[in-house]
């Protein structure tokens, strides 16, 4: 009987501690407003529209060229991914739902890359993270060192076109997203866009295919979708001055914060990136 009481006492203590941890975690997460959800949804919708237009252009090339079974399978996978992205977009209710849209798009763009490779008689592309500058560019081809003005260089995955631009001293084609009355690079747009980015990159967190700073960010606690659990339809102020820094002092072990001091929840600025 005494042993049973001890177990019951320990169970109560364990549940109490767990509840306290969850409460503390919830309070530390940024509250995202209905406007944040709308902005992230618009960004995802832009990506879906762009992918649909790309499929339309590619459809003519596929129909006019010689098509084998393998190419048809890749083509069907791209179409299925587009449909999945559209369905996911219609079902967005919370900020975290946006990642299902971009995850489907990431898979579809790899399928498109396979179609193009087969059509041109080239080896299939390696499954790599999307281009850091603009995930809509499709799978990255190389890792390059890059830094924004006044920032520290980091090694990032980029597509072939952006790699060429950087090699020539030109600016990369950066994905901007709505923020306020204008548009900014997605990495400066605040935590509302964390799920949007997570859908593109999180699948590569454990595969050894992400640069150290991105891997560390993905392994931080806020990347599990938890940081948007506090969605507040009544509206609250997030982002402020863009908060945090993108890089911080990250390494491949995932230690030391994330996209800012609080993990990916502080996705709102490059800082010393």
C-alpha positions, 0 to 999 in steps of 0.5 A: 500500500505504501509503495502504491502511494509513493507511485501515485505521489510521483505520478502527480509530481510528474504531471504537474511538472509536465503541465508547468513546462507546457505552460511556460513553453506556451507563454514563451511562444509568439502569438500569431494574429489573423493577419499573420495567418493571412500573410502566410497563406498569401505567400503559399498561394503565390507559390501554388500559382507559380507552380501551376503556371510552371506545370502548364508550360512544361505540359506542352514540352512533355506532350511534344517530346518522346515520353517513356514510362519513367517520365510519365510517372514523374510527371504524374507525381508533379501533378499529384503534388500540385493537387495536394498543395491546392487541397492543403491551401484550402484547408489552412486554418492555423499558421502551422497548416501552411507547411503542408502546402509548401511541403507538397510543392517541394516534392512536386518541384523535385518531380519536375526536375526529374521530368526535365532531366529525363527529357534532356537525357541527363542523370536524375538530380540529387534530392537536395534542399530547395534553393535558399534564396527562393524555394520556388527555384526547385532543388538546389545544385550546390552549396555556396558561401554568401552573406548579406550586406554587413553580415557574416558569410554562411554556406547555403544551398542554391540553385544553378541560376543563383549560383551563376548570378553570385559568381558574376557578382550579381544579386540572387533572385530572392523570394520576397513575401508580404509584410505590412504594406510592402514585401521583404525577403522571407527570412526577414518577415518574422515568425508568421512565415516559419511554417511556410519555410519549414515545409520546404526545408524540414525534411532535410534536417536529418539527412546531412544535406543542410548547412550547419546553421539551417540544420541547427535551426531545424533542430531547435524546439520551435521548428516542430510547429509548436511555436504557432500553437498560440495562434490568436485570432484576436490579433497580437503584435509579433515581429516588432522590429524583425527580432532576433538574428537568422544565424546566431552561433549555430552548428550542426549539432543543433545547439545554440538557439535557431533563427534567432535566440529563441529558435526558428520562432525568431525568424524575423531578421538576418542580424549577423547572418 
